[in-house]
Amino acid sequence: MLRMLQEYLDTHHVGYQVMAHPAAYTAREVAHLQHVPAREMAKVVMVKTADGKPMMLVLPATHRVDFSALDSALHTRTRLEEEREFCELFPDCETGAEPPFGNLFQLETLVDTSLTKDDEILFNAGSHRETLRMRYADYAELVHPQIASFARMM
């Protein structure tokens, strides 16, 4: 588990569970290995706004970004960032396993509305071998993400 994330959660006295699993490189694979429905597994997608600002999106593993809806919600054009563009923002994370805590990396975080309906949120904990589970209410209180409907089922 990413040390900065663990320290942040412990400092705020938030309950969480870390679950180890074999290496998995997609949120759907992780959900399968953890025996949870893929719609309950959150994934991070990085985008860049028209003014060049990186932004963290958090959506279910079963969804993809609807860029038309995203651009409308943000009132600006966005594009998908390539891993090489954002990997330096997460120096202690394995690329593709970034936790959805944009606030720890000075990034604005936008969560899809569909995730706000769940009691819990599951996500990569900075590596391809660990998943973290916590109450969604605790996550929202710590991260203060923007909420919008920008994802569609795949």
N, C-alpha and C positions, 0 to 999 in steps of 0.2 A: 504494500500500500504506500502511496506517495506520502512521504514524511510530513510535508507541509499541510496536506489535507488532514492527516491524523491529528496533528497538533492543533489545527483549527477546530476540528470537531470536539476534541477533548477539552480545549480551552472554553468552548461554549457549552460543555456538559450535555452534548447531544448523543443520544443512543444510536448505535449503528452496529451492523454485523458485516464482517469481512468474510467472504467465501472464496476459498481457493478452488481452482479448476485447471485442467490441462490448457495449454495455450490455445487461444481462439482469437481470430482476427476480425470477426464481424459481430455485431450485436446479436444477430440471429443465432450464430454459433454459440455465443455465450449463453443465451437464453436456453438453447437446447441442452447444453452441458449442465446448466443449473436447474433444469426441469421446471422452468417457468414459461408461461406464455410469452411469445416474442413481443406482444404489444405492451408488456409490463417492463421490458428492458429499454432503458433510455440510451440513446446514442448522441454523440456530439458531431455536429457538422459545422465547419468553419466557412464563413463567407466574408466578403469584403464589400463595403458600401461604395457608392460612386465617388465619395471623397477619399477613398483609400483606407478607411478605418476597418480593421478586422472586428468581427463580431462572432460570438459563440451562439449557435442554435442548439436546442435540446429537443429531441423528438423521439417517438417510439421507434423501435427497431423495424416495425412493420410498415413504416411510413417513409416517404421521400419528401424533399422540400418542393413546394409549389412556389416557384420564383415569382410568378405573377401575384399570388396572394401575399408573399413576403414583401415584395416591392410596394404593394399597396398599403400594407400594414406599417411599413417604415417610411413611406413617402419618399423613397429614393430607390435607385437601381442597385441591385446587388449581383454578385457573381460568386460562384463556388471558388474557394481557395484551394490550391493544390498543397499537398503535405509539405513540399519543400518551402512553401511560402510561410507556413505557420509553425513548423517544428521548433524553431528557435524560441518561440513564445513559451514553450513547455519544456525547459531544459532537463527536468528530472523525470519526465514521462516517456514511456515508450510511444512512438508515433502511432497514432490511431487508437490510443487507449486513454485519452485525456478525460479527466473527470469533469462533470458539467458545472464546475465552480469557476465561472469566468471572473468573479470578483477576486479570486486569489491570484489572477494573472492580469489584473487591470483591464479586463475585457467586459464589454456589455454583454449580458446574457439574455436570450429570448427563448422562452419555453413555449412549446405548442400547447394549446388549450387542452388537447386530449390527455396529456399527462397530469393535468391538475385535478382530474377526476378520481385518481387512484389514491389510496391511503398511503402507499409506499412508492419509493422510487429506487430502482436498481440501476447500477451503472459501473463502468470500468473504473478502477481505483488507481489508475496511473500505469498499470501493467496489463499485459494480455493474459495474465494468470490469476487475477484477483478481481472480484466483483464486490461492490459495497451495496448494502441494503439499508435504507433509513426511512423514516416517516417523511412523506412529501411536505407536510406542514413545517417540519424542522428545516428541510432543504430550502423551502421558499423564504422562511424567516432569515436564514443565513445569507442567501444569495441575492434576495430581492430582485428576481428576474422580471423582465417585462413578459407579459403573457399575450399571445396572439394566435390566431388560427392560420398557420402557414404550411401545414403538412398534409399530405394526402396518402391514403393507403396505396401500397405498391401493387 
